[in-house]
């Protein structure tokens, strides 16, 4: 096992450090069955949201190998084992996320699942370092030009991830920059992950630290011993609420009272955009013995009732920032772009997005128009990426040019797009113009469906958290549904008055089928609103120019945030059957 990794694979066996033995005993744990993996996760031999996710994926590798006979995989049996693994701990979203990611590889056999899992393992180290770097940059912007006194809770280092760490990763980077005076480490009762694990990792890295009782943290803040609180997360909901180790909420309350920044560092995989708020999080309740015993010795009278939640949920408004590998994705409880990261993108977007480009001139003029449209799209895409609406390669933007459309290319990070990353396609059949280095996304068919059935000049398809969540809840697997939102002033921004009926389409695996559904609906309903949802697949908005299309997406997101935050009822019409597409 490498010195910076807590998980490795050795000829059919998952190898890890048994965290239950630390700090006094560093013992290797070798897991070769699904039951062993589940037990290791449940008993906290393996712990930390990213680490249990990757361990769960390795568990699927083991299950696939165990249910393969003469090269034939019993897919149903493996999927049942995968479901057991995903349910081993309910609060951390990474476990189910990682298992879902490798399950499609099961029919290809254990080697295919292993390849995907090893990709996850390598990706985790890169992601952690990127998130930690962004967090360190933010902390130094908030608290410049001085050695920092930092406080952390639980354990968020390489033991909790696969490598480097999230919040502890940020501490490591700050220490490398000479910016750490001292780290105050909460014990993290009742299982003492801070005392047992974080102090061990900080000592290993040579970072100066002191251990304190959880209940002393607020007093440390009151007496000027803390400049910033840095923690990890097990789940971040669409509105920015943060589930983390029990005791985190109390730290956030104390930090807020004393005006101390409270920074959360986590990978994008910890964000659960399908869950609107923290009120929906299932908080794991653990055994009473963790509280009424210490080292096997009873510390409370026999029969004492116990409240032992493993996690708590910190409201978004108490969080200074949530930082992922994408940068600062929430700031002061809101999806945001950090000013230092977004100025150029915003300036480019504002400069270009009022223009509608038509393709009626010479080939040279058409190429120039496409380049101009590409610059417009790239600027807006970077802006929406920074806001968390186009995470990774998700989402698309396009502009109509006569009988063609300029659309973002396939498989590209929306935070790094340039005008050269655009593709020109025919609106009639989605075919790209010859000689282009990029390929259009499959989602292009959604854009062209809108162009063929409306007078739109620009289309934006994004994964904004609230609207995506509400659309997903109101959607169905095989029928179109209608989301009705009433009695909000913002409805006027979408051209309605007291109520708006938003169509929500099924998320077919074949994206052209989604496009066909959309085109049919918009052709039959010319007065439909200029927005729609796709269950589990984001929202689409359009207009006479990119500014209008983006504004309508923002308006729908704001409406859905109001629905989620106020709890005001919104109704769903009866599902509308969709014809089969031959």
C-alpha positions in Angstrom: 0.0 0.0 0.0 1.4 3.4 -0.9 2.1 5.8 1.9 -0.6 8.3 0.8 -3.4 5.9 0.1 -5.7 4.2 2.5 -7.1 1.7 0.0 -5.5 -0.6 -2.6 -6.2 -3.8 -4.5 -4.1 -6.9 -4.3 -5.1 -9.9 -6.5 -8.8 -10.1 -5.6 -8.5 -8.6 -2.1 -9.2 -5.0 -0.9 -6.4 -3.9 1.4 -6.8 -1.1 3.8 -5.7 0.2 7.2 -8.0 -0.9 10.0 -8.9 2.5 11.5 -10.2 0.9 14.7 -6.7 0.1 15.8 -5.3 3.6 15.4 -3.3 5.4 16.7 -1.7 2.6 18.8 -1.7 -0.2 16.2 -1.3 0.2 12.4 -2.8 -3.0 11.2 -3.6 -4.1 7.7 -7.1 -5.3 6.9 -7.6 -7.7 3.9 -11.2 -8.0 2.7 -12.1 -10.7 0.2 -15.9 -11.1 0.6 -18.9 -8.7 0.4 -19.8 -9.4 4.0 -16.4 -8.4 5.1 -16.6 -5.1 3.2 -20.0 -4.3 4.6 -18.8 -5.1 8.1 -15.7 -3.0 7.7 -17.9 0.0 6.6 -20.5 -0.5 9.4 -17.9 -0.9 12.2 -15.8 2.0 11.0 -12.8 0.0 10.1 -13.2 2.0 6.9 -14.8 5.4 7.4 -15.0 8.8 5.7 -17.5 9.5 2.9 -15.1 9.2 -0.1 -13.3 6.2 1.4 -16.4 4.1 2.0 -17.6 5.0 -1.5 -14.5 3.5 -3.1 -14.5 0.6 -0.7 -18.1 -0.1 -1.8 -17.1 -0.1 -5.4 -14.4 -2.6 -4.6 -17.1 -4.6 -2.9 -19.0 -4.8 -6.2 -15.8 -6.1 -7.9 -15.6 -8.9 -5.3 -19.3 -9.6 -5.7 -18.9 -9.8 -9.5 -16.0 -12.2 -9.3 -17.9 -14.4 -6.8 -21.0 -14.6 -9.0 -19.2 -15.4 -12.3 -19.2 -19.1 -13.4 -17.4 -20.1 -16.6 -17.2 -16.5 -17.7 -20.9 -15.9 -17.2 -21.9 -13.2 -14.7 -25.1 -13.6 -12.7 -26.0 -9.9 -13.0 -29.1 -10.1 -10.8 -27.2 -11.6 -8.0 -24.4 -9.0 -8.2 -26.9 -6.2 -8.4 -28.5 -7.5 -5.2 -25.1 -7.6 -3.5 -24.4 -4.0 -4.7 -27.7 -2.9 -3.2 -26.7 -4.4 0.2 -23.3 -2.6 0.0 -25.0 0.8 -0.9 -27.2 0.5 2.2 -24.4 -0.2 4.6 -24.5 3.4 5.9 -27.3 5.8 4.9 -26.1 9.3 5.5 -23.0 9.6 3.4 -24.0 10.0 -0.3 -20.7 8.9 -1.7 -21.3 5.2 -0.9 -24.4 4.9 -3.0 -22.9 7.2 -5.7 -19.8 5.1 -6.1 -21.8 1.8 -6.2 -24.1 3.3 -8.9 -21.2 4.3 -10.9 -19.7 0.8 -11.2 -23.0 -1.2 -11.5 -23.3 -0.6 -15.2 -20.0 -2.4 -15.7 -21.2 -5.6 -14.1 -22.3 -7.4 -17.3 -18.7 -6.9 -18.6 -17.3 -9.0 -15.7 -15.1 -8.4 -12.7 -12.3 -6.9 -14.7 -14.6 -4.2 -16.2 -15.9 -3.3 -12.7 -12.3 -3.3 -11.4 -11.1 -1.0 -14.1 -13.9 1.5 -13.3 -13.1 1.3 -9.6 -9.4 1.9 -10.1 -10.4 4.9 -12.2 -12.4 6.1 -9.2 -9.5 5.5 -6.9 -7.1 7.6 -9.1 -9.7 10.2 -9.6 -10.3 10.6 -5.9 -6.7 11.6 -5.2 -6.8 14.2 -8.0 -10.2 15.5 -6.8 -9.1 15.8 -3.2 -6.0 17.7 -4.0 -7.9 20.1 -6.3 -10.6 20.7 -3.6 -8.0 21.2 -0.9 -6.1 23.7 -3.1 -9.2 25.7 -3.8 -10.1 25.7 -0.1 -6.6 26.8 0.9 -6.8 29.6 -1.7 -10.1 30.8 -0.3 -8.9 30.7 3.3 -5.9 32.8 2.4 -8.1 35.3 0.6 -10.4 35.6 3.6 -7.5 35.7 6.1 -4.5 37.1 4.2 -0.9 37.7 5.3 -0.7 35.9 8.6 -0.1 32.4 10.1 -3.5 30.9 10.8 -5.0 29.2 13.9 -7.4 26.6 12.4 -9.9 24.3 14.0 -11.0 21.0 12.5 -13.5 18.2 13.5 -13.5 14.5 13.0 -11.1 13.1 10.4 -10.9 14.2 6.7 -7.4 13.1 5.7 -6.2 10.2 3.6 -7.9 7.8 6.0 -11.3 9.2 5.3 -10.6 9.5 1.5 -8.4 7.3 -0.6 -5.5 9.8 -0.7 -4.5 13.3 0.5 -7.7 14.4 2.2 -10.3 17.2 1.9 -10.3 19.5 4.9 -7.0 18.0 6.2 -5.7 18.3 2.6 -6.4 22.0 2.8 -4.5 22.1 6.1 -1.6 20.3 4.5 -1.4 22.8 1.6 -1.6 25.8 4.0 1.2 24.3 6.1 3.3 23.8 2.9 2.8 27.5 2.2 4.0 28.4 5.7 0.5 29.7 6.6 -0.3 27.5 9.7 0.4 28.6 13.2 -1.6 25.8 14.9 -4.4 23.4 14.3 -6.9 22.7 17.1 -8.3 19.2 16.8 -11.7 18.3 18.3 -11.7 14.9 20.0 -14.9 14.1 18.1 -16.9 12.1 20.6 -18.0 9.4 21.0 -15.6 7.5 18.8 -12.8 10.0 19.0 -11.9 10.2 15.3 -10.2 13.5 15.9 -8.1 12.2 18.8 -7.3 8.8 17.3 -7.0 9.6 13.6 -6.6 13.3 12.8 -3.8 13.8 15.4 -2.0 10.8 13.9 -2.2 12.2 10.4 -1.2 15.7 11.4 1.8 14.3 13.4 2.7 12.2 10.3 2.7 15.4 8.2 4.6 17.4 10.8 1.8 20.0 11.2 1.6 21.6 14.7 -1.6 20.8 16.5 -3.3 20.6 19.9 -6.2 18.2 20.9 -9.2 19.6 22.7 -12.6 18.5 24.0 -15.5 19.1 21.6 -17.2 21.2 24.3 -14.1 23.5 24.5 -14.2 24.6 20.9 -16.6 27.5 21.4 -14.5 28.8 24.3 -11.4 28.6 22.1 -13.2 30.8 19.6 -14.3 33.2 22.3 -10.7 33.6 23.6 -9.2 34.3 20.2 -7.6 30.9 19.5 -9.4 30.2 16.2 -9.2 32.1 12.9 -11.1 29.6 10.7 -13.0 26.4 11.1 -12.3 23.8 8.3 -14.4 20.6 8.1 -15.4 18.0 5.6 -18.9 16.7 4.7 -20.8 13.5 4.2 -23.6 15.0 2.1 -24.3 18.5 0.8 -27.9 19.1 -0.4 -29.1 21.2 -3.3 -29.6 24.3 -1.1 -26.2 24.0 0.6 -27.1 22.3 3.9 -24.2 20.2 5.1 -24.4 16.8 6.8 -21.2 16.0 8.7 -20.0 14.3 11.9 -22.1 15.1 15.0 -20.8 18.3 16.5 -20.3 20.1 13.3 -23.6 22.1 13.7 -22.5 23.3 17.1 -19.2 24.5 15.7 -21.0 26.4 12.9 -23.2 28.1 15.5 -20.2 29.2 17.6 -18.3 30.3 14.5 -21.2 32.4 13.3 -21.6 34.0 16.7 -17.9 35.0 16.8 -17.6 36.0 13.1 -15.2 33.2 12.2 -15.2 31.7 8.7 -16.7 28.2 8.5 -15.4 26.4 5.4 -16.5 23.0 4.2 -14.3 21.0 1.9 -15.7 18.0 0.0 -15.7 16.4 -3.5 -18.5 17.0 -6.0 -19.6 13.4 -5.4 -20.7 14.5 -1.9 -23.2 17.0 -3.3 -26.6 15.5 -3.6 -28.6 17.7 -6.0 -31.5 15.3 -5.9 -32.1 16.2 -2.3 -33.5 19.7 -1.8 -32.6 20.4 1.8 -31.0 18.9 4.9 -34.4 18.1 6.4 -34.6 15.1 4.1 -31.3 13.5 5.2 -31.6 10.2 7.0 -29.2 10.6 10.0 -27.7 7.3 11.1 -28.3 6.4 14.7 -25.5 4.3 16.2 -25.3 1.8 19.1 -25.8 2.9 22.7 -22.6 1.2 23.8 -20.6 3.9 22.0 -21.9 6.4 24.6 -22.4 4.4 27.8 -19.1 2.6 27.6 -15.5 3.7 27.1 -12.9 1.2 26.3 -15.3 -1.6 27.3 -15.9 0.0 30.7 -19.4 1.2 31.6 -19.6 4.9 32.2 -23.4 5.2 32.8 -25.9 3.2 34.9 -27.2 0.1 33.2 -30.4 0.7 31.2 -29.6 4.4 30.5 -31.4 5.5 27.3 -29.1 7.0 24.7 -29.4 9.5 21.8 -26.4 8.8 19.5 -26.7 10.3 16.1 -23.6 9.8 14.0 -24.2 13.1 12.1 -25.9 16.4 12.2 -27.0 18.9 9.6 -25.6 22.4 9.4 -28.0 24.9 7.7 -26.5 26.6 4.6 -26.8 30.1 6.1 -24.2 29.1 8.8 -21.6 28.0 6.2 -19.2 30.5 4.8 -18.3 28.4 1.8 -18.6 24.9 0.4 -15.5 24.1 -1.7 -15.1 21.2 -4.1 -12.7 20.4 -7.0 -14.9 22.8 -9.0 -14.0 25.7 -6.6 -16.3 27.6 -4.3 -19.8 26.2 -5.1 -21.7 27.8 -2.2 -20.9 31.0 -0.4 -22.9 32.3 2.6 -25.7 29.8 1.9 -26.1 30.5 -1.8 -24.8 29.0 -5.0 -22.2 31.4 -6.1 -19.2 32.3 -8.2 -16.2 33.7 -6.3 -15.5 37.2 -7.6 -11.9 36.5 -8.2 -12.8 33.5 -10.3 -15.7 34.8 -12.3 -15.0 38.4 -13.4 -13.6 37.4 -16.8 -16.4 34.9 -17.5 -19.1 37.3 -16.5 -17.6 40.2 -18.5 -17.4 38.0 -21.6 -21.0 36.8 -21.1 -22.4 40.3 -20.6 -20.5 41.6 -23.6 -21.7 39.0 -26.0 -25.0 37.6 -24.9 -27.4 40.3 -26.2 -26.5 39.5 -29.8 -28.4 37.2 -32.0 -26.3 35.9 -34.9 -27.8 34.7 -38.2 -26.0 32.7 -40.8 -26.8 34.4 -44.1 -23.4 35.5 -45.4 -20.4 34.1 -47.1 -18.6 31.0 -45.7 -16.0 33.4 -44.2 -18.7 35.4 -42.6 -20.4 32.3 -41.3 -17.1 31.1 -39.7 -16.7 34.5 -38.1 -20.2 34.4 -36.8 -19.7 30.9 -35.4 -16.5 32.1 -33.6 -18.4 35.0 -32.1 -21.2 32.8 -31.0 -18.6 30.4 -29.6 -17.0 33.2 -27.5 -20.4 34.1 -26.2 -21.3 30.5 -25.3 -17.9 29.9 -23.7 -18.2 32.9 -21.4 -21.6 32.0 -20.2 -20.7 28.3 -19.8 -17.8 29.3 -17.5 -20.1 31.5 -15.5 -22.7 28.7 -15.0 -20.0 26.1 -14.3 -18.7 28.3 -11.5 -22.2 28.5 -10.1 -22.4 24.7 -10.0 -25.1 24.6 -12.7 -22.9 22.9 -15.3 -20.7 20.6 -13.2 -17.9 18.7 -14.9 -19.0 18.1 -18.5 -22.8 18.3 -17.8 -25.1 20.8 -19.6 -25.1 22.5 -23.0 -25.6 25.9 -24.5 -26.4 26.7 -28.2 -27.2 29.6 -30.5 -29.1 29.3 -33.7 -27.5 30.5 -37.0 -30.1 30.2 -39.7 -30.5 26.5 -40.5 -27.7 25.6 -38.2 -26.9 25.8 -34.5 -23.6 26.4 -32.7 -23.5 24.1 -29.6 -20.9 23.1 -26.9 -18.9 20.1 -27.8 -19.2 16.7 -26.2 -17.2 15.5 -23.1 -15.6 18.9 -22.2 -15.5 20.7 -18.9 -17.8 23.7 -19.1 -15.3 25.6 -16.9 -12.6 25.4 -19.5 -14.4 26.0 -22.8 -13.0 28.1 -25.6 -14.6 29.2 -28.9 -12.7 26.3 -30.6 -14.7 23.8 -28.5 -18.0 24.5 -30.3 -19.6 22.4 -33.0 -21.9 23.6 -35.8 -24.8 21.2 -36.5 -27.7 21.1 -38.9 -31.0 21.9 -37.0 -32.9 19.5 -39.3 -31.0 16.3 -38.4 -28.3 17.2 -35.8 -25.5 16.3 -38.3 -22.2 18.2 -37.7 -20.7 20.2 -40.5 -17.7 18.4 -41.9 -14.1 19.1 -40.9 -14.7 20.0 -37.2 -12.4 18.7 -34.5 -15.1 18.3 -31.9 -18.2 16.1 -31.8 -21.6 17.3 -30.7 -23.2 16.0 -27.5 -26.1 13.6 -27.6 -28.1 16.3 -25.9 -27.8 18.4 -29.1 -31.1 16.7 -30.1 -32.8 18.5 -27.2 -31.6 21.8 -28.6 -32.6 21.2 -32.2 -36.0 19.9 -31.1 -36.6 23.3 -29.5 -35.4 25.1 -32.6 -37.5 23.1 -35.0 -40.7 23.7 -33.0 -40.3 27.3 -31.7 -38.8 30.5 -32.9 -36.0 30.3 -30.3 -32.6 31.8 -31.1 -30.7 30.4 -28.1 -31.1 27.3 -25.8 -29.6 26.7 -22.3 -29.6 23.2 -20.7 -28.3 23.2 -17.1 -28.4 21.2 -13.9 -29.3 23.9 -11.5 -30.0 22.2 -8.1 -33.4 23.3 -7.1 -35.1 23.1 -10.5 -33.4 19.8 -11.2 -34.6 18.4 -7.8 -38.2 19.6 -8.2 -38.3 18.3 -11.8 -37.0 15.0 -10.7 -39.6 14.6 -8.0 -42.4 15.5 -10.3 -41.2 13.4 -13.2 -42.1 9.8 -14.1 -40.2 7.0 -15.8 -42.2 6.7 -18.9 -44.8 9.5 -19.0 -44.7 13.2 -19.3 -45.9 15.0 -16.2 -46.8 18.7 -15.5 -45.3 20.7 -12.7 -47.7 23.4 -11.6 -46.3 26.3 -9.5 -48.7 29.0 -8.3 -48.8 32.3 -6.4 -45.2 33.5 -6.7 -44.4 36.9 -8.3 -41.5 35.4 -10.1 -43.9 33.4 -12.4 -44.2 36.7 -14.4 -40.6 36.3 -15.4 -41.7 33.3 -17.5 -44.6 35.1 -19.1 -47.3 33.9 -16.8 -49.3 35.5 -14.0 -50.8 33.4 -11.2 -49.7 29.9 -12.2 -47.3 28.2 -14.6 -47.5 24.6 -15.9 -44.1 23.3 -16.7 -43.8 20.0 -18.7 -41.4 17.4 -17.3 -40.2 14.7 -19.7 -39.0 11.2 -18.9 -35.2 10.8 -19.0 -35.0 8.1 -21.7 -31.6 6.4 -22.2 -31.8 7.4 -25.9 -31.5 11.1 -25.8 -33.0 11.6 -29.3 -36.2 10.1 -27.9 -36.3 12.9 -25.3 -35.9 15.4 -28.2 -38.7 13.7 -30.1 -41.0 14.0 -27.1 -40.1 17.7 -26.7 -40.6 18.5 -30.3 -44.0 16.8 -30.4 -45.2 18.6 -27.3 -44.0 22.0 -28.3 -45.5 21.6 -31.8 -48.9 20.6 -30.3 -48.7 23.3 -27.6 -47.3 26.5 -29.1 -48.3 28.5 -26.0 -46.2 26.3 -23.7 -43.8 28.2 -21.4 -40.2 28.6 -22.6 -38.9 26.2 -20.0 -39.1 22.5 -19.4 -37.7 19.8 -17.1 -36.3 16.4 -17.7 -36.6 14.1 -14.7 -33.1 13.5 -13.3 -31.5 15.3 -16.3 -31.8 19.1 -15.6 -33.8 21.8 -17.1 -33.9 23.5 -20.5 -34.8 27.2 -21.3 -34.8 29.2 -24.5 -35.4 32.7 -25.8 -34.7 35.3 -28.5 -31.0 35.5 -27.3 -28.7 33.9 -24.8 -29.4 36.5 -22.2 -33.1 35.7 -22.2 -32.6 32.0 -22.2 -30.2 32.2 -19.3 -32.5 34.6 -17.4 -35.4 32.2 -17.8 -33.3 29.3 -16.5 -32.4 31.5 -13.5 -36.1 32.4 -13.0 -37.1 28.8 -12.9 -34.3 27.9 -10.5 -35.4 30.8 -8.2 -39.1 29.6 -8.3 -38.1 26.1 -7.4 -35.9 27.4 -4.6 -38.9 29.2 -3.2 -41.0 26.0 -3.4 -38.3 24.1 -1.6 -37.6 26.7 1.1 -41.2 27.7 1.8 -42.8 24.3 1.5 -45.6 25.9 -0.4 -47.6 23.2 -2.2 -47.1 22.6 -5.9 -49.3 20.2 -7.8 -48.7 17.7 -10.5 -51.2 17.1 -13.2 -52.1 13.6 -14.3 -49.3 12.0 -16.3 -49.6 12.2 -20.0 -48.8 8.9 -21.9 -46.2 9.2 -24.6 -46.3 7.2 -27.8 -43.6 4.7 -28.6 -41.0 6.0 -30.9 -40.3 3.5 -33.7 
